[in-house]
Amino acid sequence: PERVANVGYATFALFAAHAQPANIEKTVTLIQSYRNYLHYHLKCSKANLHIRQRQSVESMLQQLNRAKAAMADL
């Protein structure tokens, strides 16, 4: 079977103003650091999702334990 990877691309629109001697260094720096910026935010989003999932599971477990205790009292 042929393996298909999930691939995404980001494009940058650069204009003449970006290539001016006064701006070129900042432009190159921002483009080079974009990967780290993106990875940081993806990891933060993933961590936030996991935190919310753990809170949801804790809430469900509390409800289950309350239901078990109520059934034991009957």
Predicted model as a PDB file, atoms N, CA, C, CB and O in Angstrom, pLDDT in the B-factor column:
MODEL        1                                                                  
ATOM      1  N   PRO A   1       0.835  -1.208   0.000  1.00 63.00           N  
ATOM      2  CA  PRO A   1       0.000   0.000   0.000  1.00 63.00           C  
ATOM      3  C   PRO A   1       0.864   1.249   0.000  1.00 63.00           C  
ATOM      4  CB  PRO A   1      -0.941   0.010   1.216  1.00 63.00           C  
ATOM      5  O   PRO A   1       1.936   1.297   0.603  1.00 63.00           O  
ATOM      6  N   GLU A   2       0.375   2.228  -0.677  1.00 78.00           N  
ATOM      7  CA  GLU A   2       1.099   3.498  -0.769  1.00 78.00           C  
ATOM      8  C   GLU A   2       0.818   4.326   0.481  1.00 78.00           C  
ATOM      9  CB  GLU A   2       0.691   4.284  -2.054  1.00 78.00           C  
ATOM     10  O   GLU A   2      -0.333   4.486   0.887  1.00 78.00           O  
ATOM     11  N   ARG A   3       1.860   4.837   1.071  1.00 80.00           N  
ATOM     12  CA  ARG A   3       1.734   5.623   2.296  1.00 80.00           C  
ATOM     13  C   ARG A   3       1.633   7.102   1.938  1.00 80.00           C  
ATOM     14  CB  ARG A   3       2.937   5.369   3.247  1.00 80.00           C  
ATOM     15  O   ARG A   3       2.475   7.632   1.213  1.00 80.00           O  
ATOM     16  N   VAL A   4       0.613   7.753   2.442  1.00 79.00           N  
ATOM     17  CA  VAL A   4       0.408   9.173   2.178  1.00 79.00           C  
ATOM     18  C   VAL A   4       0.639   9.927   3.487  1.00 79.00           C  
ATOM     19  CB  VAL A   4      -1.032   9.452   1.600  1.00 79.00           C  
ATOM     20  O   VAL A   4       0.001   9.645   4.502  1.00 79.00           O  
ATOM     21  N   ALA A   5       1.546  10.873   3.446  1.00 82.00           N  
ATOM     22  CA  ALA A   5       1.853  11.658   4.642  1.00 82.00           C  
ATOM     23  C   ALA A   5       0.971  12.904   4.677  1.00 82.00           C  
ATOM     24  CB  ALA A   5       3.356  12.052   4.676  1.00 82.00           C  
ATOM     25  O   ALA A   5       0.594  13.451   3.640  1.00 82.00           O  
ATOM     26  N   ASN A   6       0.655  13.333   5.887  1.00 85.00           N  
ATOM     27  CA  ASN A   6      -0.057  14.600   6.049  1.00 85.00           C  
ATOM     28  C   ASN A   6       0.953  15.722   5.878  1.00 85.00           C  
ATOM     29  CB  ASN A   6      -0.777  14.689   7.445  1.00 85.00           C  
ATOM     30  O   ASN A   6       1.870  15.878   6.685  1.00 85.00           O  
ATOM     31  N   VAL A   7       0.778  16.482   4.840  1.00 84.00           N  
ATOM     32  CA  VAL A   7       1.729  17.540   4.527  1.00 84.00           C  
ATOM     33  C   VAL A   7       0.968  18.848   4.397  1.00 84.00           C  
ATOM     34  CB  VAL A   7       2.522  17.223   3.225  1.00 84.00           C  
ATOM     35  O   VAL A   7      -0.108  18.900   3.800  1.00 84.00           O  
ATOM     36  N   GLY A   8       1.532  19.888   4.955  1.00 86.00           N  
ATOM     37  CA  GLY A   8       0.957  21.213   4.815  1.00 86.00           C  
ATOM     38  C   GLY A   8       2.023  22.194   4.384  1.00 86.00           C  
ATOM     39  O   GLY A   8       3.209  21.995   4.647  1.00 86.00           O  
ATOM     40  N   TYR A   9       1.608  23.228   3.736  1.00 89.00           N  
ATOM     41  CA  TYR A   9       2.548  24.229   3.252  1.00 89.00           C  
ATOM     42  C   TYR A   9       2.112  25.606   3.717  1.00 89.00           C  
ATOM     43  CB  TYR A   9       2.657  24.185   1.718  1.00 89.00           C  
ATOM     44  O   TYR A   9       0.920  25.889   3.836  1.00 89.00           O  
ATOM     45  N   ALA A  10       3.074  26.444   3.974  1.00 90.00           N  
ATOM     46  CA  ALA A  10       2.818  27.840   4.297  1.00 90.00           C  
ATOM     47  C   ALA A  10       3.526  28.683   3.238  1.00 90.00           C  
ATOM     48  CB  ALA A  10       3.309  28.203   5.754  1.00 90.00           C  
ATOM     49  O   ALA A  10       4.682  28.428   2.900  1.00 90.00           O  
ATOM     50  N   THR A  11       2.841  29.661   2.735  1.00 94.00           N  
ATOM     51  CA  THR A  11       3.450  30.534   1.738  1.00 94.00           C  
ATOM     52  C   THR A  11       3.560  31.939   2.318  1.00 94.00           C  
ATOM     53  CB  THR A  11       2.626  30.540   0.416  1.00 94.00           C  
ATOM     54  O   THR A  11       2.744  32.363   3.135  1.00 94.00           O  
ATOM     55  N   PHE A  12       4.553  32.619   1.887  1.00 94.00           N  
ATOM     56  CA  PHE A  12       4.789  33.992   2.335  1.00 94.00           C  
ATOM     57  C   PHE A  12       4.808  34.903   1.119  1.00 94.00           C  
ATOM     58  CB  PHE A  12       6.123  34.108   3.139  1.00 94.00           C  
ATOM     59  O   PHE A  12       5.473  34.612   0.124  1.00 94.00           O  
ATOM     60  N   ALA A  13       4.088  35.989   1.202  1.00 96.00           N  
ATOM     61  CA  ALA A  13       4.091  36.978   0.126  1.00 96.00           C  
ATOM     62  C   ALA A  13       5.106  38.061   0.492  1.00 96.00           C  
ATOM     63  CB  ALA A  13       2.653  37.591  -0.101  1.00 96.00           C  
ATOM     64  O   ALA A  13       4.936  38.785   1.473  1.00 96.00           O  
ATOM     65  N   LEU A  14       6.139  38.153  -0.295  1.00 96.00           N  
ATOM     66  CA  LEU A  14       7.168  39.168  -0.060  1.00 96.00           C  
ATOM     67  C   LEU A  14       7.062  40.237  -1.144  1.00 96.00           C  
ATOM     68  CB  LEU A  14       8.597  38.532  -0.045  1.00 96.00           C  
ATOM     69  O   LEU A  14       6.942  39.937  -2.331  1.00 96.00           O  
ATOM     70  N   PHE A  15       7.108  41.457  -0.713  1.00 97.00           N  
ATOM     71  CA  PHE A  15       7.023  42.583  -1.631  1.00 97.00           C  
ATOM     72  C   PHE A  15       8.364  43.288  -1.702  1.00 97.00           C  
ATOM     73  CB  PHE A  15       5.918  43.563  -1.199  1.00 97.00           C  
ATOM     74  O   PHE A  15       9.285  42.964  -0.952  1.00 97.00           O  
ATOM     75  N   ALA A  16       8.469  44.230  -2.585  1.00 97.00           N  
ATOM     76  CA  ALA A  16       9.726  44.961  -2.773  1.00 97.00           C  
ATOM     77  C   ALA A  16      10.172  45.638  -1.475  1.00 97.00           C  
ATOM     78  CB  ALA A  16       9.573  46.009  -3.889  1.00 97.00           C  
ATOM     79  O   ALA A  16      11.368  45.745  -1.202  1.00 97.00           O  
ATOM     80  N   ALA A  17       9.221  46.083  -0.697  1.00 97.00           N  
ATOM     81  CA  ALA A  17       9.567  46.759   0.566  1.00 97.00           C  
ATOM     82  C   ALA A  17      10.282  45.801   1.521  1.00 97.00           C  
ATOM     83  CB  ALA A  17       8.296  47.329   1.242  1.00 97.00           C  
ATOM     84  O   ALA A  17      11.109  46.232   2.324  1.00 97.00           O  
ATOM     85  N   HIS A  18       9.974  44.526   1.443  1.00 96.00           N  
ATOM     86  CA  HIS A  18      10.620  43.552   2.319  1.00 96.00           C  
ATOM     87  C   HIS A  18      12.084  43.338   1.948  1.00 96.00           C  
ATOM     88  CB  HIS A  18       9.876  42.228   2.267  1.00 96.00           C  
ATOM     89  O   HIS A  18      12.887  42.934   2.789  1.00 96.00           O  
ATOM     90  N   ALA A  19      12.427  43.604   0.705  1.00 96.00           N  
ATOM     91  CA  ALA A  19      13.788  43.367   0.232  1.00 96.00           C  
ATOM     92  C   ALA A  19      14.658  44.621   0.294  1.00 96.00           C  
ATOM     93  CB  ALA A  19      13.753  42.843  -1.185  1.00 96.00           C  
ATOM     94  O   ALA A  19      15.807  44.597  -0.146  1.00 96.00           O  
ATOM     95  N   GLN A  20      14.132  45.697   0.827  1.00 97.00           N  
ATOM     96  CA  GLN A  20      14.922  46.916   0.974  1.00 97.00           C  
ATOM     97  C   GLN A  20      16.040  46.676   1.985  1.00 97.00           C  
ATOM     98  CB  GLN A  20      14.029  48.107   1.414  1.00 97.00           C  
ATOM     99  O   GLN A  20      15.848  45.922   2.938  1.00 97.00           O  
ATOM    100  N   PRO A  21      17.185  47.292   1.801  1.00 96.00           N  
ATOM    101  CA  PRO A  21      18.297  47.067   2.740  1.00 96.00           C  
ATOM    102  C   PRO A  21      17.933  47.318   4.205  1.00 96.00           C  
ATOM    103  CB  PRO A  21      19.455  47.951   2.365  1.00 96.00           C  
ATOM    104  O   PRO A  21      18.480  46.672   5.099  1.00 96.00           O  
ATOM    105  N   ALA A  22      17.024  48.241   4.450  1.00 96.00           N  
ATOM    106  CA  ALA A  22      16.637  48.541   5.834  1.00 96.00           C  
ATOM    107  C   ALA A  22      15.764  47.433   6.432  1.00 96.00           C  
ATOM    108  CB  ALA A  22      15.890  49.880   5.895  1.00 96.00           C  
ATOM    109  O   ALA A  22      15.711  47.287   7.653  1.00 96.00           O  
ATOM    110  N   ASN A  23      15.081  46.653   5.593  1.00 96.00           N  
ATOM    111  CA  ASN A  23      14.119  45.659   6.082  1.00 96.00           C  
ATOM    112  C   ASN A  23      14.545  44.215   5.866  1.00 96.00           C  
ATOM    113  CB  ASN A  23      12.807  45.875   5.421  1.00 96.00           C  
ATOM    114  O   ASN A  23      13.947  43.309   6.447  1.00 96.00           O  
ATOM    115  N   ILE A  24      15.552  43.981   5.054  1.00 96.00           N  
ATOM    116  CA  ILE A  24      15.878  42.617   4.645  1.00 96.00           C  
ATOM    117  C   ILE A  24      16.262  41.722   5.822  1.00 96.00           C  
ATOM    118  CB  ILE A  24      17.005  42.642   3.642  1.00 96.00           C  
ATOM    119  O   ILE A  24      15.873  40.555   5.865  1.00 96.00           O  
ATOM    120  N   GLU A  25      17.014  42.254   6.765  1.00 97.00           N  
ATOM    121  CA  GLU A  25      17.454  41.432   7.896  1.00 97.00           C  
ATOM    122  C   GLU A  25      16.270  40.994   8.754  1.00 97.00           C  
ATOM    123  CB  GLU A  25      18.467  42.203   8.755  1.00 97.00           C  
ATOM    124  O   GLU A  25      16.186  39.837   9.165  1.00 97.00           O  
ATOM    125  N   LYS A  26      15.365  41.918   9.017  1.00 97.00           N  
ATOM    126  CA  LYS A  26      14.179  41.589   9.812  1.00 97.00           C  
ATOM    127  C   LYS A  26      13.305  40.583   9.073  1.00 97.00           C  
ATOM    128  CB  LYS A  26      13.371  42.863  10.136  1.00 97.00           C  
ATOM    129  O   LYS A  26      12.770  39.661   9.689  1.00 97.00           O  
ATOM    130  N   THR A  27      13.154  40.747   7.768  1.00 97.00           N  
ATOM    131  CA  THR A  27      12.339  39.843   6.963  1.00 97.00           C  
ATOM    132  C   THR A  27      12.890  38.425   7.019  1.00 97.00           C  
ATOM    133  CB  THR A  27      12.271  40.328   5.512  1.00 97.00           C  
ATOM    134  O   THR A  27      12.138  37.475   7.236  1.00 97.00           O  
ATOM    135  N   VAL A  28      14.182  38.275   6.827  1.00 96.00           N  
ATOM    136  CA  VAL A  28      14.814  36.954   6.849  1.00 96.00           C  
ATOM    137  C   VAL A  28      14.707  36.331   8.236  1.00 96.00           C  
ATOM    138  CB  VAL A  28      16.291  37.052   6.423  1.00 96.00           C  
ATOM    139  O   VAL A  28      14.427  35.139   8.364  1.00 96.00           O  
ATOM    140  N   THR A  29      14.924  37.117   9.251  1.00 97.00           N  
ATOM    141  CA  THR A  29      14.832  36.613  10.626  1.00 97.00           C  
ATOM    142  C   THR A  29      13.425  36.098  10.936  1.00 97.00           C  
ATOM    143  CB  THR A  29      15.220  37.715  11.626  1.00 97.00           C  
ATOM    144  O   THR A  29      13.265  35.034  11.535  1.00 97.00           O  
ATOM    145  N   LEU A  30      12.420  36.852  10.530  1.00 96.00           N  
ATOM    146  CA  LEU A  30      11.043  36.436  10.795  1.00 96.00           C  
ATOM    147  C   LEU A  30      10.676  35.156  10.040  1.00 96.00           C  
ATOM    148  CB  LEU A  30      10.077  37.554  10.416  1.00 96.00           C  
ATOM    149  O   LEU A  30       9.996  34.285  10.582  1.00 96.00           O  
ATOM    150  N   ILE A  31      11.119  35.047   8.813  1.00 96.00           N  
ATOM    151  CA  ILE A  31      10.821  33.838   8.036  1.00 96.00           C  
ATOM    152  C   ILE A  31      11.538  32.634   8.637  1.00 96.00           C  
ATOM    153  CB  ILE A  31      11.231  34.023   6.557  1.00 96.00           C  
ATOM    154  O   ILE A  31      10.960  31.550   8.723  1.00 96.00           O  
ATOM    155  N   GLN A  32      12.783  32.811   9.049  1.00 95.00           N  
ATOM    156  CA  GLN A  32      13.530  31.697   9.633  1.00 95.00           C  
ATOM    157  C   GLN A  32      12.948  31.258  10.971  1.00 95.00           C  
ATOM    158  CB  GLN A  32      14.989  32.081   9.810  1.00 95.00           C  
ATOM    159  O   GLN A  32      12.987  30.071  11.296  1.00 95.00           O  
ATOM    160  N   SER A  33      12.417  32.178  11.741  1.00 97.00           N  
ATOM    161  CA  SER A  33      11.901  31.830  13.066  1.00 97.00           C  
ATOM    162  C   SER A  33      10.440  31.389  13.030  1.00 97.00           C  
ATOM    163  CB  SER A  33      12.049  33.008  14.001  1.00 97.00           C  
ATOM    164  O   SER A  33       9.886  31.021  14.066  1.00 97.00           O  
ATOM    165  N   TYR A  34       9.813  31.418  11.866  1.00 96.00           N  
ATOM    166  CA  TYR A  34       8.402  31.041  11.762  1.00 96.00           C  
ATOM    167  C   TYR A  34       8.164  29.596  12.189  1.00 96.00           C  
ATOM    168  CB  TYR A  34       7.910  31.242  10.336  1.00 96.00           C  
ATOM    169  O   TYR A  34       7.171  29.315  12.859  1.00 96.00           O  
ATOM    170  N   ARG A  35       9.047  28.679  11.821  1.00 94.00           N  
ATOM    171  CA  ARG A  35       8.884  27.266  12.165  1.00 94.00           C  
ATOM    172  C   ARG A  35       8.832  27.086  13.681  1.00 94.00           C  
ATOM    173  CB  ARG A  35      10.032  26.427  11.567  1.00 94.00           C  
ATOM    174  O   ARG A  35       7.955  26.390  14.193  1.00 94.00           O  
ATOM    175  N   ASN A  36       9.765  27.709  14.399  1.00 96.00           N  
ATOM    176  CA  ASN A  36       9.775  27.603  15.861  1.00 96.00           C  
ATOM    177  C   ASN A  36       8.507  28.222  16.460  1.00 96.00           C  
ATOM    178  CB  ASN A  36      11.029  28.292  16.443  1.00 96.00           C  
ATOM    179  O   ASN A  36       7.922  27.678  17.396  1.00 96.00           O  
ATOM    180  N   TYR A  37       8.098  29.355  15.909  1.00 96.00           N  
ATOM    181  CA  TYR A  37       6.877  30.026  16.360  1.00 96.00           C  
ATOM    182  C   TYR A  37       5.673  29.109  16.191  1.00 96.00           C  
ATOM    183  CB  TYR A  37       6.660  31.340  15.585  1.00 96.00           C  
ATOM    184  O   TYR A  37       4.853  28.983  17.100  1.00 96.00           O  
ATOM    185  N   LEU A  38       5.564  28.475  15.040  1.00 95.00           N  
ATOM    186  CA  LEU A  38       4.451  27.592  14.749  1.00 95.00           C  
ATOM    187  C   LEU A  38       4.474  26.362  15.658  1.00 95.00           C  
ATOM    188  CB  LEU A  38       4.484  27.170  13.282  1.00 95.00           C  
ATOM    189  O   LEU A  38       3.440  25.982  16.208  1.00 95.00           O  
ATOM    190  N   HIS A  39       5.630  25.744  15.819  1.00 95.00           N  
ATOM    191  CA  HIS A  39       5.740  24.552  16.664  1.00 95.00           C  
ATOM    192  C   HIS A  39       5.387  24.874  18.117  1.00 95.00           C  
ATOM    193  CB  HIS A  39       7.162  23.968  16.583  1.00 95.00           C  
ATOM    194  O   HIS A  39       4.720  24.083  18.784  1.00 95.00           O  
ATOM    195  N   TYR A  40       5.827  26.019  18.602  1.00 98.00           N  
ATOM    196  CA  TYR A  40       5.512  26.426  19.970  1.00 98.00           C  
ATOM    197  C   TYR A  40       3.999  26.508  20.164  1.00 98.00           C  
ATOM    198  CB  TYR A  40       6.170  27.784  20.297  1.00 98.00           C  
ATOM    199  O   TYR A  40       3.465  25.984  21.142  1.00 98.00           O  
ATOM    200  N   HIS A  41       3.314  27.162  19.235  1.00 97.00           N  
ATOM    201  CA  HIS A  41       1.875  27.338  19.382  1.00 97.00           C  
ATOM    202  C   HIS A  41       1.115  26.028  19.191  1.00 97.00           C  
ATOM    203  CB  HIS A  41       1.374  28.371  18.393  1.00 97.00           C  
ATOM    204  O   HIS A  41       0.085  25.819  19.832  1.00 97.00           O  
ATOM    205  N   LEU A  42       1.595  25.158  18.338  1.00 96.00           N  
ATOM    206  CA  LEU A  42       0.964  23.844  18.194  1.00 96.00           C  
ATOM    207  C   LEU A  42       1.095  23.033  19.484  1.00 96.00           C  
ATOM    208  CB  LEU A  42       1.590  23.073  17.015  1.00 96.00           C  
ATOM    209  O   LEU A  42       0.140  22.387  19.915  1.00 96.00           O  
ATOM    210  N   LYS A  43       2.274  23.069  20.093  1.00 98.00           N  
ATOM    211  CA  LYS A  43       2.479  22.341  21.340  1.00 98.00           C  
ATOM    212  C   LYS A  43       1.621  22.913  22.465  1.00 98.00           C  
ATOM    213  CB  LYS A  43       3.953  22.376  21.737  1.00 98.00           C  
ATOM    214  O   LYS A  43       1.082  22.161  23.277  1.00 98.00           O  
ATOM    215  N   CYS A  44       1.491  24.226  22.516  1.00 98.00           N  
ATOM    216  CA  CYS A  44       0.646  24.845  23.544  1.00 98.00           C  
ATOM    217  C   CYS A  44      -0.817  24.466  23.351  1.00 98.00           C  
ATOM    218  CB  CYS A  44       0.800  26.374  23.517  1.00 98.00           C  
ATOM    219  O   CYS A  44      -1.525  24.199  24.322  1.00 98.00           O  
ATOM    220  N   SER A  45      -1.269  24.442  22.112  1.00 98.00           N  
ATOM    221  CA  SER A  45      -2.651  24.049  21.829  1.00 98.00           C  
ATOM    222  C   SER A  45      -2.888  22.599  22.221  1.00 98.00           C  
ATOM    223  CB  SER A  45      -2.980  24.256  20.344  1.00 98.00           C  
ATOM    224  O   SER A  45      -3.929  22.269  22.789  1.00 98.00           O  
ATOM    225  N   LYS A  46      -1.932  21.739  21.920  1.00 98.00           N  
ATOM    226  CA  LYS A  46      -2.046  20.320  22.264  1.00 98.00           C  
ATOM    227  C   LYS A  46      -2.084  20.155  23.788  1.00 98.00           C  
ATOM    228  CB  LYS A  46      -0.864  19.510  21.657  1.00 98.00           C  
ATOM    229  O   LYS A  46      -2.888  19.378  24.304  1.00 98.00           O  
ATOM    230  N   ALA A  47      -1.232  20.872  24.500  1.00 98.00           N  
ATOM    231  CA  ALA A  47      -1.210  20.797  25.961  1.00 98.00           C  
ATOM    232  C   ALA A  47      -2.538  21.277  26.542  1.00 98.00           C  
ATOM    233  CB  ALA A  47      -0.046  21.633  26.529  1.00 98.00           C  
ATOM    234  O   ALA A  47      -3.062  20.676  27.480  1.00 98.00           O  
ATOM    235  N   ASN A  48      -3.075  22.352  25.990  1.00 98.00           N  
ATOM    236  CA  ASN A  48      -4.356  22.878  26.468  1.00 98.00           C  
ATOM    237  C   ASN A  48      -5.471  21.861  26.241  1.00 98.00           C  
ATOM    238  CB  ASN A  48      -4.695  24.206  25.762  1.00 98.00           C  
ATOM    239  O   ASN A  48      -6.324  21.676  27.109  1.00 98.00           O  
ATOM    240  N   LEU A  49      -5.473  21.206  25.092  1.00 98.00           N  
ATOM    241  CA  LEU A  49      -6.457  20.177  24.803  1.00 98.00           C  
ATOM    242  C   LEU A  49      -6.354  19.030  25.802  1.00 98.00           C  
ATOM    243  CB  LEU A  49      -6.279  19.657  23.379  1.00 98.00           C  
ATOM    244  O   LEU A  49      -7.372  18.542  26.292  1.00 98.00           O  
ATOM    245  N   HIS A  50      -5.138  18.599  26.107  1.00 98.00           N  
ATOM    246  CA  HIS A  50      -4.948  17.509  27.059  1.00 98.00           C  
ATOM    247  C   HIS A  50      -5.408  17.905  28.458  1.00 98.00           C  
ATOM    248  CB  HIS A  50      -3.485  17.086  27.093  1.00 98.00           C  
ATOM    249  O   HIS A  50      -5.989  17.086  29.170  1.00 98.00           O  
ATOM    250  N   ILE A  51      -5.159  19.129  28.852  1.00 98.00           N  
ATOM    251  CA  ILE A  51      -5.624  19.603  30.164  1.00 98.00           C  
ATOM    252  C   ILE A  51      -7.143  19.528  30.233  1.00 98.00           C  
ATOM    253  CB  ILE A  51      -5.145  21.055  30.431  1.00 98.00           C  
ATOM    254  O   ILE A  51      -7.699  19.045  31.220  1.00 98.00           O  
ATOM    255  N   ARG A  52      -7.816  20.004  29.187  1.00 98.00           N  
ATOM    256  CA  ARG A  52      -9.280  19.978  29.173  1.00 98.00           C  
ATOM    257  C   ARG A  52      -9.804  18.550  29.170  1.00 98.00           C  
ATOM    258  CB  ARG A  52      -9.817  20.734  27.955  1.00 98.00           C  
ATOM    259  O   ARG A  52     -10.810  18.258  29.816  1.00 98.00           O  
ATOM    260  N   GLN A  53      -9.128  17.653  28.444  1.00 98.00           N  
ATOM    261  CA  GLN A  53      -9.551  16.257  28.432  1.00 98.00           C  
ATOM    262  C   GLN A  53      -9.411  15.622  29.813  1.00 98.00           C  
ATOM    263  CB  GLN A  53      -8.739  15.468  27.407  1.00 98.00           C  
ATOM    264  O   GLN A  53     -10.295  14.890  30.258  1.00 98.00           O  
ATOM    265  N   ARG A  54      -8.289  15.906  30.492  1.00 98.00           N  
ATOM    266  CA  ARG A  54      -8.092  15.357  31.839  1.00 98.00           C  
ATOM    267  C   ARG A  54      -9.158  15.879  32.800  1.00 98.00           C  
ATOM    268  CB  ARG A  54      -6.685  15.711  32.366  1.00 98.00           C  
ATOM    269  O   ARG A  54      -9.666  15.122  33.626  1.00 98.00           O  
ATOM    270  N   GLN A  55      -9.501  17.157  32.702  1.00 98.00           N  
ATOM    271  CA  GLN A  55     -10.541  17.720  33.567  1.00 98.00           C  
ATOM    272  C   GLN A  55     -11.897  17.056  33.302  1.00 98.00           C  
ATOM    273  CB  GLN A  55     -10.646  19.242  33.355  1.00 98.00           C  
ATOM    274  O   GLN A  55     -12.666  16.793  34.226  1.00 98.00           O  
ATOM    275  N   SER A  56     -12.165  16.797  32.039  1.00 98.00           N  
ATOM    276  CA  SER A  56     -13.418  16.151  31.673  1.00 98.00           C  
ATOM    277  C   SER A  56     -13.482  14.730  32.240  1.00 98.00           C  
ATOM    278  CB  SER A  56     -13.577  16.124  30.145  1.00 98.00           C  
ATOM    279  O   SER A  56     -14.518  14.315  32.761  1.00 98.00           O  
ATOM    280  N   VAL A  57     -12.392  13.997  32.141  1.00 98.00           N  
ATOM    281  CA  VAL A  57     -12.351  12.635  32.675  1.00 98.00           C  
ATOM    282  C   VAL A  57     -12.512  12.658  34.189  1.00 98.00           C  
ATOM    283  CB  VAL A  57     -11.033  11.935  32.286  1.00 98.00           C  
ATOM    284  O   VAL A  57     -13.234  11.827  34.740  1.00 98.00           O  
ATOM    285  N   GLU A  58     -11.859  13.583  34.866  1.00 97.00           N  
ATOM    286  CA  GLU A  58     -12.003  13.694  36.320  1.00 97.00           C  
ATOM    287  C   GLU A  58     -13.453  13.951  36.705  1.00 97.00           C  
ATOM    288  CB  GLU A  58     -11.107  14.815  36.867  1.00 97.00           C  
ATOM    289  O   GLU A  58     -13.961  13.362  37.659  1.00 97.00           O  
ATOM    290  N   SER A  59     -14.116  14.827  35.965  1.00 97.00           N  
ATOM    291  CA  SER A  59     -15.513  15.136  36.240  1.00 97.00           C  
ATOM    292  C   SER A  59     -16.388  13.906  36.049  1.00 97.00           C  
ATOM    293  CB  SER A  59     -15.997  16.273  35.341  1.00 97.00           C  
ATOM    294  O   SER A  59     -17.276  13.633  36.857  1.00 97.00           O  
ATOM    295  N   MET A  60     -16.132  13.161  34.969  1.00 97.00           N  
ATOM    296  CA  MET A  60     -16.919  11.942  34.731  1.00 97.00           C  
ATOM    297  C   MET A  60     -16.669  10.894  35.809  1.00 97.00           C  
ATOM    298  CB  MET A  60     -16.589  11.358  33.353  1.00 97.00           C  
ATOM    299  O   MET A  60     -17.600  10.206  36.227  1.00 97.00           O  
ATOM    300  N   LEU A  61     -15.437  10.763  36.259  1.00 97.00           N  
ATOM    301  CA  LEU A  61     -15.122   9.803  37.316  1.00 97.00           C  
ATOM    302  C   LEU A  61     -15.798  10.185  38.628  1.00 97.00           C  
ATOM    303  CB  LEU A  61     -13.608   9.709  37.515  1.00 97.00           C  
ATOM    304  O   LEU A  61     -16.259   9.312  39.363  1.00 97.00           O  
ATOM    305  N   GLN A  62     -15.861  11.474  38.925  1.00 97.00           N  
ATOM    306  CA  GLN A  62     -16.560  11.920  40.129  1.00 97.00           C  
ATOM    307  C   GLN A  62     -18.040  11.562  40.057  1.00 97.00           C  
ATOM    308  CB  GLN A  62     -16.389  13.436  40.321  1.00 97.00           C  
ATOM    309  O   GLN A  62     -18.614  11.090  41.039  1.00 97.00           O  
ATOM    310  N   GLN A  63     -18.658  11.782  38.904  1.00 96.00           N  
ATOM    311  CA  GLN A  63     -20.068  11.442  38.729  1.00 96.00           C  
ATOM    312  C   GLN A  63     -20.280   9.936  38.890  1.00 96.00           C  
ATOM    313  CB  GLN A  63     -20.567  11.908  37.348  1.00 96.00           C  
ATOM    314  O   GLN A  63     -21.242   9.503  39.525  1.00 96.00           O  
ATOM    315  N   LEU A  64     -19.390   9.157  38.322  1.00 96.00           N  
ATOM    316  CA  LEU A  64     -19.494   7.703  38.429  1.00 96.00           C  
ATOM    317  C   LEU A  64     -19.365   7.247  39.874  1.00 96.00           C  
ATOM    318  CB  LEU A  64     -18.427   7.027  37.571  1.00 96.00           C  
ATOM    319  O   LEU A  64     -20.120   6.388  40.329  1.00 96.00           O  
ATOM    320  N   ASN A  65     -18.408   7.822  40.595  1.00 95.00           N  
ATOM    321  CA  ASN A  65     -18.217   7.453  42.003  1.00 95.00           C  
ATOM    322  C   ASN A  65     -19.413   7.849  42.847  1.00 95.00           C  
ATOM    323  CB  ASN A  65     -16.955   8.104  42.560  1.00 95.00           C  
ATOM    324  O   ASN A  65     -19.791   7.118  43.762  1.00 95.00           O  
ATOM    325  N   ARG A  66     -20.018   8.995  42.555  1.00 95.00           N  
ATOM    326  CA  ARG A  66     -21.236   9.411  43.270  1.00 95.00           C  
ATOM    327  C   ARG A  66     -22.365   8.444  42.991  1.00 95.00           C  
ATOM    328  CB  ARG A  66     -21.653  10.837  42.868  1.00 95.00           C  
ATOM    329  O   ARG A  66     -23.122   8.089  43.894  1.00 95.00           O  
ATOM    330  N   ALA A  67     -22.483   8.014  41.738  1.00 95.00           N  
ATOM    331  CA  ALA A  67     -23.541   7.065  41.376  1.00 95.00           C  
ATOM    332  C   ALA A  67     -23.315   5.724  42.060  1.00 95.00           C  
ATOM    333  CB  ALA A  67     -23.602   6.877  39.848  1.00 95.00           C  
ATOM    334  O   ALA A  67     -24.271   5.095  42.513  1.00 95.00           O  
ATOM    335  N   LYS A  68     -22.077   5.283  42.142  1.00 94.00           N  
ATOM    336  CA  LYS A  68     -21.777   4.028  42.830  1.00 94.00           C  
ATOM    337  C   LYS A  68     -22.132   4.123  44.312  1.00 94.00           C  
ATOM    338  CB  LYS A  68     -20.293   3.664  42.662  1.00 94.00           C  
ATOM    339  O   LYS A  68     -22.701   3.193  44.884  1.00 94.00           O  
ATOM    340  N   ALA A  69     -21.792   5.254  44.926  1.00 91.00           N  
ATOM    341  CA  ALA A  69     -22.084   5.449  46.342  1.00 91.00           C  
ATOM    342  C   ALA A  69     -23.589   5.488  46.563  1.00 91.00           C  
ATOM    343  CB  ALA A  69     -21.431   6.743  46.861  1.00 91.00           C  
ATOM    344  O   ALA A  69     -24.084   4.942  47.549  1.00 91.00           O  
ATOM    345  N   ALA A  70     -24.317   6.125  45.660  1.00 91.00           N  
ATOM    346  CA  ALA A  70     -25.781   6.199  45.797  1.00 91.00           C  
ATOM    347  C   ALA A  70     -26.392   4.813  45.643  1.00 91.00           C  
ATOM    348  CB  ALA A  70     -26.387   7.170  44.749  1.00 91.00           C  
ATOM    349  O   ALA A  70     -27.347   4.484  46.347  1.00 91.00           O  
ATOM    350  N   MET A  71     -25.868   4.004  44.750  1.00 91.00           N  
ATOM    351  CA  MET A  71     -26.373   2.634  44.551  1.00 91.00           C  
ATOM    352  C   MET A  71     -26.056   1.762  45.781  1.00 91.00           C  
ATOM    353  CB  MET A  71     -25.748   2.003  43.264  1.00 91.00           C  
ATOM    354  O   MET A  71     -26.846   0.891  46.145  1.00 91.00           O  
ATOM    355  N   ALA A  72     -24.919   1.999  46.404  1.00 89.00           N  
ATOM    356  CA  ALA A  72     -24.535   1.220  47.583  1.00 89.00           C  
ATOM    357  C   ALA A  72     -25.437   1.560  48.768  1.00 89.00           C  
ATOM    358  CB  ALA A  72     -23.058   1.478  47.945  1.00 89.00           C  
ATOM    359  O   ALA A  72     -25.685   0.711  49.624  1.00 89.00           O  
ATOM    360  N   ASP A  73     -25.923   2.792  48.819  1.00 84.00           N  
ATOM    361  CA  ASP A  73     -26.801   3.218  49.928  1.00 84.00           C  
ATOM    362  C   ASP A  73     -28.204   2.637  49.798  1.00 84.00           C  
ATOM    363  CB  ASP A  73     -26.885   4.748  49.983  1.00 84.00           C  
ATOM    364  O   ASP A  73     -28.935   2.588  50.787  1.00 84.00           O  
ATOM    365  N   LEU A  74     -28.592   2.201  48.623  1.00 79.00           N  
ATOM    366  CA  LEU A  74     -29.955   1.661  48.437  1.00 79.00           C  
ATOM    367  C   LEU A  74     -30.111   0.289  48.950  1.00 79.00           C  
ATOM    368  CB  LEU A  74     -30.334   1.673  47.014  1.00 79.00           C  
ATOM    369  O   LEU A  74     -31.197  -0.284  48.861  1.00 79.00           O  
TER     370      LEU A  74                                                      
ENDMDL                                                                          
END                                                                             
